[in-house]
Amino acid sequence: MRDRRLVRAAIKDRLYRRRFLLPNAVTLANMFCGFLACIYSAQGHFDKAAIAIGFAILLDGLDGRVARKLNATSKFGVEFDSFSDLASFGIAPAIMVYHWALEPIANDFGVFVCFIYAVCAASRLARFNISVENLKTFTGLPTPGAAAFVASAVNFFTVPEASV
């Protein structure tokens, strides 16, 4: 009887120490969606890129909830989430807009415009991370909201290719 309790306690302790894996896996899936959106954009599949950004938004909302539910919040998780958000909501929408609208008409200027969007997203995330004020209030447009706006605009204004 005592051996079973010891085994259960050891298993419970092992699972408790690994509770950080699940929220970080969700964050990693968010980053993968951003990476996938970049790949789809480069291939000209803007509808798929917009869907990938949409999934990244869902996963971004989920990772924090999972971390709080499992009591697995950490400084690493906050920073990892910010890097993931930069990939999914800063770099991916910028690459999407570049390939969608700016590459054909304004190649060099388009690079600069899209880079400015990515810099704004990075500075927004950095400013959010260093703020020690009350995190229940939010000033400005969050990066997932900006990415949702860009992705939905590209998705709605993209003319589907005619299948031959």
Disulfide bonds with the S-S distance in Angstrom:
none
